């Protein structure tokens, strides 16, 4: 082997070694970054978590487009914030002649839709009624407008298929109050 060829071979070995080290390093960094837990803040409001004054909370809700009103509780002297939510009633729709497999698939997609609405902060609670009547369930949407609640509710695959219909009513409740 001549000197020029020897340098060329050494150059390729060094280059390949560099590439392999780079690949190992990138793989290590990828594995390391995937091991770190990510905390995502869900955009929900609770009285305990906020450090905003009531007037700042009211201003923020209004700026976000929510209809609210407030009053002072005579017993405690606390300012309570009432917010308009939208309650979507899910009713039996006109198209309920799907096969069992189709109905099961729609139910799975329906549950994914409701899960997504909750995860993205649009819906606060959803659930079916305990009987087999025409009124099938409810979802309470925590959004600023009727139009937004209606649009989100109508994205439900069960509604799109006609298996369910939606009726939405504005509903007022105390902001941040938990179910008991």
N, C-alpha and C positions, 0 to 999 in steps of 0.2 A: 504494500500500500504506500502510496506516495504521500508526501507531507501535506499537500493541498487537500487530498481526499481525507486524510486523517483529521484535519481541522474541520472539514465539512461534516464528518460523522460526529465529531465532538460537539459541534454547533447544534446539530439535530438532537443529540442526546440532551444537551442543556435546554434547548427549546422545549422538548417533550417533558423534561423534568419540571420546567417552569409552568407549563400548561397543566400538568398533573397537580402540582402544588396549588395552583390557582383554583382548579376544580375542587380539590379537597377543602380549601379554605371557604369557597362559596357554599359548598355542601354543608360544612360545619356551621356557617353563619345562618343558612336557611333552616337547619335543624334547630339551632339555638333560638332563632326568632319564632319558630312555630311552637316551641315549648313554653314561651311566655304567655301568660293568660292575659286576655284582653278584657277589660271591663268597659262595657258600653253603658252610658248613662241613658236610661229610658226617660223620655221627656214627660214625666208625670209630676204632679204637684201635690205635695202633702204639707200640712201646716208645720210638722216637726222639722222638715228638711230646709225650709226656707228661712232666710235671714232678712228678707225684704220686709219693710213695714207694710201694714195693711194698705196704706194709700199707694205705695209702690206696686204692690200686688194687683190692686184694682187697676192702676194705670197700665200695667203690663198686659193684663187680660183684655182690657179695652183696646190697647194697641194691637193685640193679636186678633182682634175682630170678634171677641166673645161678647155676648149680651150678659150683663151682670147687674146686680143691684146689691146694696149692702144695708145692714141695719145693726143697731147696737142691742145686744141681748140685755134686757133689764136686770136679769138675775146675776149675770156675771160681769157685765160692763164690757164684754168683748164685742168687737166688730165682726160680724159674720158676713161672709160673701156668698150670695146665691148666684148660681150660674145656670144658663140655659144649656141643656143637653138635648139630644134627639134620640127618642126611643123608637127603634124600628121593630114593628111587629111582623114576624114571619108567618105567613098564612099558607095553607094548602093552595097550590096553583092549579091552573086548568090542565096542565100536561103531567099527569101522574101515571102514565101507562108504560113507563120504562121497564125493561127486563130487570130482574134482580141484580144482575151483574152491572147494568147501567146505573141503577139506583145506588148500589154500593160504591161505584166509582164517583158518582156525583156527591155522595155523602163524604167521601174522603176529600174531594176537592173543596167542598163546603167547609169542612173542618180546617183545612189549610188556609182558606180565605179568612175565616174568623180568627185563627191564630195569628195570621199576618196583621190583621186589623189591630189586634191587641198589642203585638210586639212593636208595631210602628206608632202606638199611642193614639190611634183613632178611636178605638173601642175600649170601654172600661170593663164591660162585663157582657157575657152572652150565655144563653142557655135555653134548653128546650123546656116546654111545659110537660107536666107529669101525666097528661092524659093523651088520648088519641084523637082529639078534636081538630077542627079546622085551624085553630090558632096553634101554631107549632112551636114558637119560641120568640125570644126577644134578643136584641142587641142594643146596648146604650152607647151611642156615639158621642165622643168628647171632641166635637169640632165646632167651629164658629158659626156655620150656616146650615140651614135646611138643605140647600142645594148640594153642599159637600157631603152631608150625611146620606142624602138620596143617591148621589153618584157612587159613593163607596158601597152602599148596600146593594145597589144594582150591579156591582162587579161580581157578586157572589155567583158561582157557577150554577147553584140550585135555582137562583132567580133567573139567570140567563136561559136556562133550559125550560123554564115555565113550571118546574116542580114546586117552587115556592113563589109567592108574591109578597111584596113589601108594602106596609103602610107605616108612615113615619109621623110621629107626634112630637112637638116640642115639649120638654119636660124640665122643670126647675128643681134643683137640689143644692144643698149646701156644699160649697167647694171644699174638697178634702175630707169629707165625712166618710168613714168606713162603714161597710155593712156590719150588722151585729147579728 
